[in-house]
Amino acid sequence: MSGKIVGLLANDSKPAALEAAMGLAKVLIQRGVAVRMPPDYTDDEIAKSDFVVVFGGDGTVLSAARLVAAHGTPLLAIHLGRFGFVTEAAPENLEAAVTAALQGHCEVHERMLLAGALYRGDDPMPETHLLAMNDVVVASGAVRMVHVHTRVGEHAIATYAADGVIVSSPTGSTGYSLSAGGPLVHPDVRTLMITPIAPHTLSARTLLVPDTETIYLTIEAQTRDAVAVTADGQTGLSLSPGDTVAVSRAPYNVRLLAAGGPNFYQKIRSRWHYAERLSG
Protein backbone atom coordinates (compact mmCIF):
# COMPACT_ATOMS: atom_id res chain seq x y z
CA MET A 1 0.00 0.00 0.00
CA SER A 2 3.02 2.23 -0.22
CA GLY A 3 2.47 5.29 -2.38
CA LYS A 4 -0.96 5.93 -0.88
CA ILE A 5 -1.62 9.21 0.91
CA VAL A 6 -4.35 9.45 3.58
CA GLY A 7 -5.50 12.69 5.14
CA LEU A 8 -6.76 12.75 8.73
CA LEU A 9 -9.09 15.36 10.19
CA ALA A 10 -10.41 15.25 13.76
CA ASN A 11 -12.67 17.41 15.90
CA ASP A 12 -10.03 18.92 18.17
CA SER A 13 -12.61 19.54 20.89
CA LYS A 14 -13.13 15.78 21.29
CA PRO A 15 -10.21 13.95 22.97
CA ALA A 16 -11.54 10.61 21.68
CA ALA A 17 -11.41 11.90 18.09
CA LEU A 18 -7.84 13.14 18.43
CA GLU A 19 -6.77 9.90 20.10
CA ALA A 20 -8.34 7.81 17.33
CA ALA A 21 -6.69 9.94 14.63
CA MET A 22 -3.25 9.65 16.23
CA GLY A 23 -3.67 5.90 16.66
CA LEU A 24 -4.63 5.46 13.02
CA ALA A 25 -1.71 7.63 11.91
CA LYS A 26 0.75 5.29 13.65
CA VAL A 27 -0.84 2.21 12.07
CA LEU A 28 -0.80 3.72 8.58
CA ILE A 29 2.82 4.85 8.82
CA GLN A 30 3.83 1.36 9.93
CA ARG A 31 2.10 0.02 6.81
CA GLY A 32 4.00 2.38 4.53
CA VAL A 33 1.11 4.80 3.96
CA ALA A 34 1.86 8.54 3.99
CA VAL A 35 -0.27 10.54 6.42
CA ARG A 36 -1.28 14.18 6.19
CA MET A 37 -2.88 15.88 9.18
CA PRO A 38 -2.80 19.24 10.98
CA PRO A 39 -0.71 21.08 11.98
CA ASP A 40 2.04 19.64 9.77
CA TYR A 41 0.02 20.06 6.57
CA THR A 42 -2.27 22.78 5.28
CA ASP A 43 -5.96 22.20 4.59
CA ASP A 44 -5.25 22.26 0.86
CA GLU A 45 -2.51 19.64 1.16
CA ILE A 46 -4.76 17.39 3.23
CA ALA A 47 -7.59 17.82 0.72
CA LYS A 48 -5.34 16.50 -2.05
CA SER A 49 -4.84 13.11 -0.36
CA ASP A 50 -6.14 9.88 -1.93
CA PHE A 51 -8.93 10.02 0.65
CA VAL A 52 -9.54 11.73 3.97
CA VAL A 53 -10.65 10.05 7.20
CA VAL A 54 -12.80 12.31 9.41
CA PHE A 55 -13.25 11.72 13.14
CA GLY A 56 -16.20 13.39 14.84
CA GLY A 57 -19.89 13.99 14.41
CA ASP A 58 -21.94 15.38 11.55
CA GLY A 59 -20.64 18.92 12.10
CA THR A 60 -17.04 17.78 11.59
CA VAL A 61 -18.04 15.93 8.43
CA LEU A 62 -19.83 19.01 7.06
CA SER A 63 -16.69 21.12 7.55
CA ALA A 64 -14.51 18.46 5.92
CA ALA A 65 -16.91 18.15 2.98
CA ARG A 66 -16.56 21.83 2.15
CA LEU A 67 -12.79 21.45 2.37
CA VAL A 68 -12.35 18.50 0.00
CA ALA A 69 -15.31 18.65 -2.39
CA ALA A 70 -13.69 20.82 -5.07
CA HIS A 71 -10.76 18.39 -5.22
CA GLY A 72 -13.03 15.34 -5.63
CA THR A 73 -11.33 13.68 -2.65
CA PRO A 74 -13.50 11.00 -0.98
CA LEU A 75 -14.31 11.17 2.74
CA LEU A 76 -14.46 8.25 5.14
CA ALA A 77 -16.44 9.48 8.14
CA ILE A 78 -15.89 7.78 11.52
CA HIS A 79 -18.75 8.28 13.97
CA LEU A 80 -17.58 9.91 17.21
CA GLY A 81 -20.45 12.34 17.71
CA ARG A 82 -23.83 12.16 19.41
CA PHE A 83 -26.01 11.41 16.39
CA GLY A 84 -23.93 10.87 13.29
CA PHE A 85 -26.46 10.70 10.48
CA VAL A 86 -23.82 11.53 7.86
CA THR A 87 -21.00 9.48 9.42
CA GLU A 88 -20.31 5.99 8.13
CA ALA A 89 -18.18 3.66 10.29
CA ALA A 90 -18.00 3.10 14.06
CA PRO A 91 -14.61 3.38 15.88
CA GLU A 92 -14.47 -0.38 16.45
CA ASN A 93 -14.57 -0.89 12.66
CA LEU A 94 -11.98 1.81 11.94
CA GLU A 95 -9.05 -0.29 10.74
CA ALA A 96 -11.23 -2.58 8.62
CA ALA A 97 -12.94 0.42 7.00
CA VAL A 98 -9.63 2.14 6.24
CA THR A 99 -8.16 -1.08 4.83
CA ALA A 100 -11.17 -1.46 2.53
CA ALA A 101 -10.71 2.15 1.39
CA LEU A 102 -7.00 1.62 0.72
CA GLN A 103 -7.80 -1.47 -1.33
CA GLY A 104 -10.51 0.32 -3.32
CA HIS A 105 -13.29 -1.87 -1.95
CA CYS A 106 -15.58 0.90 -0.70
CA GLU A 107 -18.55 2.17 -2.65
CA VAL A 108 -18.52 5.90 -3.36
CA HIS A 109 -21.75 7.78 -2.68
CA GLU A 110 -22.14 11.18 -4.33
CA ARG A 111 -23.91 13.82 -2.23
CA MET A 112 -25.20 17.11 -3.59
CA LEU A 113 -23.71 20.37 -2.32
CA LEU A 114 -25.37 23.78 -2.29
CA ALA A 115 -23.73 26.90 -3.68
CA GLY A 116 -24.78 30.24 -2.21
CA ALA A 117 -24.02 33.72 -3.55
CA LEU A 118 -24.59 36.92 -1.57
CA TYR A 119 -25.61 40.04 -3.52
CA ARG A 120 -25.60 43.38 -1.71
CA GLY A 121 -28.46 45.64 -2.78
CA ASP A 122 -28.52 46.17 -6.54
CA ASP A 123 -24.90 45.14 -7.11
CA PRO A 124 -24.95 42.56 -9.96
CA MET A 125 -21.72 40.95 -8.74
CA PRO A 126 -21.81 38.63 -5.71
CA GLU A 127 -19.84 39.80 -2.69
CA THR A 128 -19.37 36.35 -1.19
CA HIS A 129 -19.76 32.70 -2.19
CA LEU A 130 -20.92 30.01 0.23
CA LEU A 131 -20.78 26.22 0.09
CA ALA A 132 -22.98 23.87 2.12
CA MET A 133 -23.70 20.18 2.33
CA ASN A 134 -26.85 20.46 4.45
CA ASP A 135 -28.43 23.88 4.11
CA VAL A 136 -28.21 27.60 3.52
CA VAL A 137 -30.35 29.51 6.04
CA VAL A 138 -31.52 33.12 6.10
CA ALA A 139 -32.85 33.90 9.57
CA SER A 140 -33.24 36.49 12.28
CA GLY A 141 -30.40 36.66 14.75
CA ALA A 142 -32.81 37.74 17.48
CA VAL A 143 -35.53 35.12 16.87
CA ARG A 144 -37.77 37.89 15.52
CA MET A 145 -39.91 37.89 12.42
CA VAL A 146 -38.20 38.64 9.12
CA HIS A 147 -39.75 39.18 5.70
CA VAL A 148 -38.04 37.17 2.97
CA HIS A 149 -39.19 37.50 -0.62
CA THR A 150 -38.60 34.13 -2.26
CA ARG A 151 -38.55 33.25 -5.93
CA VAL A 152 -37.49 30.21 -7.93
CA GLY A 153 -35.80 31.38 -11.10
CA GLU A 154 -38.04 34.18 -12.37
CA HIS A 155 -41.11 32.89 -10.55
CA ALA A 156 -42.19 34.60 -7.32
CA ILE A 157 -43.21 32.06 -4.67
CA ALA A 158 -43.96 34.02 -1.51
CA THR A 159 -42.86 36.71 0.87
CA TYR A 160 -42.47 34.68 4.03
CA ALA A 161 -43.15 36.44 7.32
CA ALA A 162 -41.26 34.00 9.51
CA ASP A 163 -38.23 33.47 11.72
CA GLY A 164 -36.35 32.64 8.53
CA VAL A 165 -36.10 30.41 5.48
CA ILE A 166 -34.08 27.21 4.99
CA VAL A 167 -32.89 25.99 1.60
CA SER A 168 -31.68 22.44 2.07
CA SER A 169 -30.23 19.59 0.07
CA PRO A 170 -31.60 16.05 0.36
CA THR A 171 -28.78 15.29 2.81
CA GLY A 172 -29.87 18.32 4.83
CA SER A 173 -33.45 17.02 5.06
CA THR A 174 -32.43 15.23 8.27
CA GLY A 175 -31.12 18.44 9.87
CA TYR A 176 -32.58 21.90 10.51
CA SER A 177 -35.18 21.47 7.77
CA LEU A 178 -36.64 18.46 9.56
CA SER A 179 -36.83 20.40 12.84
CA ALA A 180 -38.77 23.13 11.00
CA GLY A 181 -41.33 20.62 9.71
CA GLY A 182 -39.70 19.57 6.44
CA PRO A 183 -39.87 16.05 5.00
CA LEU A 184 -37.35 13.23 5.12
CA VAL A 185 -35.77 12.89 1.68
CA HIS A 186 -33.48 10.14 0.43
CA PRO A 187 -30.03 11.62 -0.40
CA ASP A 188 -30.21 10.37 -4.01
CA VAL A 189 -33.35 12.41 -4.80
CA ARG A 190 -32.51 15.36 -7.08
CA THR A 191 -34.27 18.26 -5.40
CA LEU A 192 -33.84 21.45 -3.39
CA MET A 193 -36.18 22.19 -0.48
CA ILE A 194 -37.50 25.55 0.71
CA THR A 195 -38.75 25.46 4.30
CA PRO A 196 -39.97 28.54 6.19
CA ILE A 197 -39.09 28.63 9.90
CA ALA A 198 -42.14 29.24 12.12
CA PRO A 199 -44.09 31.05 9.36
CA HIS A 200 -46.85 33.44 10.39
CA THR A 201 -49.44 31.49 8.38
CA LEU A 202 -50.81 27.97 8.30
CA SER A 203 -50.55 27.65 4.52
CA ALA A 204 -46.74 27.80 4.16
CA ARG A 205 -45.21 24.33 3.87
CA THR A 206 -41.96 22.96 2.50
CA LEU A 207 -41.68 23.34 -1.26
CA LEU A 208 -39.56 20.88 -3.26
CA VAL A 209 -38.15 22.17 -6.55
CA PRO A 210 -35.85 20.58 -9.19
CA ASP A 211 -32.14 20.75 -8.46
CA THR A 212 -31.68 22.61 -11.75
CA GLU A 213 -33.37 25.71 -10.30
CA THR A 214 -31.87 28.71 -8.49
CA ILE A 215 -33.64 30.00 -5.39
CA TYR A 216 -33.45 33.71 -4.52
CA LEU A 217 -34.05 34.98 -0.98
CA THR A 218 -34.33 38.77 -0.66
CA ILE A 219 -34.63 40.64 2.64
CA GLU A 220 -37.61 42.98 2.47
CA ALA A 221 -37.49 46.60 3.68
CA GLN A 222 -39.92 46.00 6.57
CA THR A 223 -37.37 43.70 8.23
CA ARG A 224 -35.77 45.78 10.99
CA ASP A 225 -33.93 43.29 13.19
CA ALA A 226 -30.57 41.67 12.53
CA VAL A 227 -30.60 38.99 9.83
CA ALA A 228 -27.84 36.58 8.82
CA VAL A 229 -27.16 33.91 6.22
CA THR A 230 -25.41 30.74 7.37
CA ALA A 231 -24.01 27.71 5.54
CA ASP A 232 -24.40 24.45 7.47
CA GLY A 233 -24.80 26.56 10.60
CA GLN A 234 -21.05 27.12 10.64
CA THR A 235 -20.21 30.10 8.45
CA GLY A 236 -22.35 33.22 8.67
CA LEU A 237 -22.69 36.74 7.27
CA SER A 238 -24.97 39.61 8.26
CA LEU A 239 -27.66 40.79 5.83
CA SER A 240 -29.45 44.10 5.31
CA PRO A 241 -32.78 44.93 3.63
CA GLY A 242 -32.36 44.66 -0.13
CA ASP A 243 -29.66 41.97 0.06
CA THR A 244 -30.27 38.74 -1.86
CA VAL A 245 -28.94 35.23 -1.31
CA ALA A 246 -29.04 32.99 -4.40
CA VAL A 247 -28.89 29.23 -3.73
CA SER A 248 -28.39 26.53 -6.36
CA ARG A 249 -26.82 23.13 -6.75
CA ALA A 250 -23.02 23.36 -6.62
CA PRO A 251 -21.07 22.30 -9.75
CA TYR A 252 -19.49 19.37 -7.87
CA ASN A 253 -20.55 16.82 -5.24
CA VAL A 254 -18.94 15.56 -2.08
CA ARG A 255 -17.88 11.91 -2.32
CA LEU A 256 -18.50 9.72 0.74
CA LEU A 257 -16.94 6.28 1.11
CA ALA A 258 -19.38 3.58 2.25
CA ALA A 259 -17.66 1.02 4.47
CA GLY A 260 -20.58 -1.26 5.26
CA GLY A 261 -22.31 1.04 7.72
CA PRO A 262 -26.10 1.44 7.98
CA ASN A 263 -27.88 2.88 4.96
CA PHE A 264 -30.42 5.73 4.96
CA TYR A 265 -33.40 3.48 5.73
CA GLN A 266 -31.57 1.67 8.52
CA LYS A 267 -30.49 4.97 10.06
CA ILE A 268 -33.97 6.47 10.22
CA ARG A 269 -35.24 3.29 11.87
CA SER A 270 -32.37 2.71 14.32
CA ARG A 271 -31.59 6.31 15.27
CA TRP A 272 -35.06 7.85 15.15
CA HIS A 273 -37.17 4.73 15.68
CA TYR A 274 -39.07 5.94 12.62
CA ALA A 275 -42.85 5.33 12.74
CA GLU A 276 -42.60 3.00 15.75
CA ARG A 277 -45.69 2.89 17.91
CA LEU A 278 -45.36 3.95 21.51
CA SER A 279 -46.05 1.22 24.03
CA GLY A 280 -48.06 2.02 27.12
C-alpha positions in Angstrom: 0.0 0.0 0.0 3.0 2.2 -0.2 2.5 5.3 -2.4 -1.0 5.9 -0.9 -1.6 9.2 0.9 -4.3 9.4 3.6 -5.5 12.7 5.1 -6.8 12.7 8.7 -9.1 15.4 10.2 -10.4 15.3 13.8 -12.7 17.4 15.9 -10.0 18.9 18.2 -12.6 19.5 20.9 -13.1 15.8 21.3 -10.2 13.9 23.0 -11.5 10.6 21.7 -11.4 11.9 18.1 -7.8 13.1 18.4 -6.8 9.9 20.1 -8.3 7.8 17.3 -6.7 9.9 14.6 -3.2 9.7 16.2 -3.7 5.9 16.7 -4.6 5.5 13.0 -1.7 7.6 11.9 0.8 5.3 13.7 -0.8 2.2 12.1 -0.8 3.7 8.6 2.8 4.9 8.8 3.8 1.4 9.9 2.1 0.0 6.8 4.0 2.4 4.5 1.1 4.8 4.0 1.9 8.5 4.0 -0.3 10.5 6.4 -1.3 14.2 6.2 -2.9 15.9 9.2 -2.8 19.2 11.0 -0.7 21.1 12.0 2.0 19.6 9.8 0.0 20.1 6.6 -2.3 22.8 5.3 -6.0 22.2 4.6 -5.3 22.3 0.9 -2.5 19.6 1.2 -4.8 17.4 3.2 -7.6 17.8 0.7 -5.3 16.5 -2.1 -4.8 13.1 -0.4 -6.1 9.9 -1.9 -8.9 10.0 0.6 -9.5 11.7 4.0 -10.6 10.1 7.2 -12.8 12.3 9.4 -13.2 11.7 13.1 -16.2 13.4 14.8 -19.9 14.0 14.4 -21.9 15.4 11.6 -20.6 18.9 12.1 -17.0 17.8 11.6 -18.0 15.9 8.4 -19.8 19.0 7.1 -16.7 21.1 7.6 -14.5 18.5 5.9 -16.9 18.1 3.0 -16.6 21.8 2.2 -12.8 21.5 2.4 -12.3 18.5 0.0 -15.3 18.6 -2.4 -13.7 20.8 -5.1 -10.8 18.4 -5.2 -13.0 15.3 -5.6 -11.3 13.7 -2.7 -13.5 11.0 -1.0 -14.3 11.2 2.7 -14.5 8.3 5.1 -16.4 9.5 8.1 -15.9 7.8 11.5 -18.8 8.3 14.0 -17.6 9.9 17.2 -20.4 12.3 17.7 -23.8 12.2 19.4 -26.0 11.4 16.4 -23.9 10.9 13.3 -26.5 10.7 10.5 -23.8 11.5 7.9 -21.0 9.5 9.4 -20.3 6.0 8.1 -18.2 3.7 10.3 -18.0 3.1 14.1 -14.6 3.4 15.9 -14.5 -0.4 16.4 -14.6 -0.9 12.7 -12.0 1.8 11.9 -9.0 -0.3 10.7 -11.2 -2.6 8.6 -12.9 0.4 7.0 -9.6 2.1 6.2 -8.2 -1.1 4.8 -11.2 -1.5 2.5 -10.7 2.1 1.4 -7.0 1.6 0.7 -7.8 -1.5 -1.3 -10.5 0.3 -3.3 -13.3 -1.9 -2.0 -15.6 0.9 -0.7 -18.6 2.2 -2.7 -18.5 5.9 -3.4 -21.7 7.8 -2.7 -22.1 11.2 -4.3 -23.9 13.8 -2.2 -25.2 17.1 -3.6 -23.7 20.4 -2.3 -25.4 23.8 -2.3 -23.7 26.9 -3.7 -24.8 30.2 -2.2 -24.0 33.7 -3.6 -24.6 36.9 -1.6 -25.6 40.0 -3.5 -25.6 43.4 -1.7 -28.5 45.6 -2.8 -28.5 46.2 -6.5 -24.9 45.1 -7.1 -24.9 42.6 -10.0 -21.7 41.0 -8.7 -21.8 38.6 -5.7 -19.8 39.8 -2.7 -19.4 36.3 -1.2 -19.8 32.7 -2.2 -20.9 30.0 0.2 -20.8 26.2 0.1 -23.0 23.9 2.1 -23.7 20.2 2.3 -26.8 20.5 4.4 -28.4 23.9 4.1 -28.2 27.6 3.5 -30.3 29.5 6.0 -31.5 33.1 6.1 -32.8 33.9 9.6 -33.2 36.5 12.3 -30.4 36.7 14.7 -32.8 37.7 17.5 -35.5 35.1 16.9 -37.8 37.9 15.5 -39.9 37.9 12.4 -38.2 38.6 9.1 -39.7 39.2 5.7 -38.0 37.2 3.0 -39.2 37.5 -0.6 -38.6 34.1 -2.3 -38.5 33.3 -5.9 -37.5 30.2 -7.9 -35.8 31.4 -11.1 -38.0 34.2 -12.4 -41.1 32.9 -10.6 -42.2 34.6 -7.3 -43.2 32.1 -4.7 -44.0 34.0 -1.5 -42.9 36.7 0.9 -42.5 34.7 4.0 -43.2 36.4 7.3 -41.3 34.0 9.5 -38.2 33.5 11.7 -36.3 32.6 8.5 -36.1 30.4 5.5 -34.1 27.2 5.0 -32.9 26.0 1.6 -31.7 22.4 2.1 -30.2 19.6 0.1 -31.6 16.0 0.4 -28.8 15.3 2.8 -29.9 18.3 4.8 -33.4 17.0 5.1 -32.4 15.2 8.3 -31.1 18.4 9.9 -32.6 21.9 10.5 -35.2 21.5 7.8 -36.6 18.5 9.6 -36.8 20.4 12.8 -38.8 23.1 11.0 -41.3 20.6 9.7 -39.7 19.6 6.4 -39.9 16.1 5.0 -37.4 13.2 5.1 -35.8 12.9 1.7 -33.5 10.1 0.4 -30.0 11.6 -0.4 -30.2 10.4 -4.0 -33.3 12.4 -4.8 -32.5 15.4 -7.1 -34.3 18.3 -5.4 -33.8 21.5 -3.4 -36.2 22.2 -0.5 -37.5 25.5 0.7 -38.8 25.5 4.3 -40.0 28.5 6.2 -39.1 28.6 9.9 -42.1 29.2 12.1 -44.1 31.0 9.4 -46.9 33.4 10.4 -49.4 31.5 8.4 -50.8 28.0 8.3 -50.5 27.7 4.5 -46.7 27.8 4.2 -45.2 24.3 3.9 -42.0 23.0 2.5 -41.7 23.3 -1.3 -39.6 20.9 -3.3 -38.2 22.2 -6.6 -35.9 20.6 -9.2 -32.1 20.8 -8.5 -31.7 22.6 -11.7 -33.4 25.7 -10.3 -31.9 28.7 -8.5 -33.6 30.0 -5.4 -33.4 33.7 -4.5 -34.1 35.0 -1.0 -34.3 38.8 -0.7 -34.6 40.6 2.6 -37.6 43.0 2.5 -37.5 46.6 3.7 -39.9 46.0 6.6 -37.4 43.7 8.2 -35.8 45.8 11.0 -33.9 43.3 13.2 -30.6 41.7 12.5 -30.6 39.0 9.8 -27.8 36.6 8.8 -27.2 33.9 6.2 -25.4 30.7 7.4 -24.0 27.7 5.5 -24.4 24.4 7.5 -24.8 26.6 10.6 -21.0 27.1 10.6 -20.2 30.1 8.5 -22.4 33.2 8.7 -22.7 36.7 7.3 -25.0 39.6 8.3 -27.7 40.8 5.8 -29.4 44.1 5.3 -32.8 44.9 3.6 -32.4 44.7 -0.1 -29.7 42.0 0.1 -30.3 38.7 -1.9 -28.9 35.2 -1.3 -29.0 33.0 -4.4 -28.9 29.2 -3.7 -28.4 26.5 -6.4 -26.8 23.1 -6.7 -23.0 23.4 -6.6 -21.1 22.3 -9.7 -19.5 19.4 -7.9 -20.5 16.8 -5.2 -18.9 15.6 -2.1 -17.9 11.9 -2.3 -18.5 9.7 0.7 -16.9 6.3 1.1 -19.4 3.6 2.3 -17.7 1.0 4.5 -20.6 -1.3 5.3 -22.3 1.0 7.7 -26.1 1.4 8.0 -27.9 2.9 5.0 -30.4 5.7 5.0 -33.4 3.5 5.7 -31.6 1.7 8.5 -30.5 5.0 10.1 -34.0 6.5 10.2 -35.2 3.3 11.9 -32.4 2.7 14.3 -31.6 6.3 15.3 -35.1 7.9 15.2 -37.2 4.7 15.7 -39.1 5.9 12.6 -42.9 5.3 12.7 -42.6 3.0 15.7 -45.7 2.9 17.9 -45.4 4.0 21.5 -46.1 1.2 24.0 -48.1 2.0 27.1 
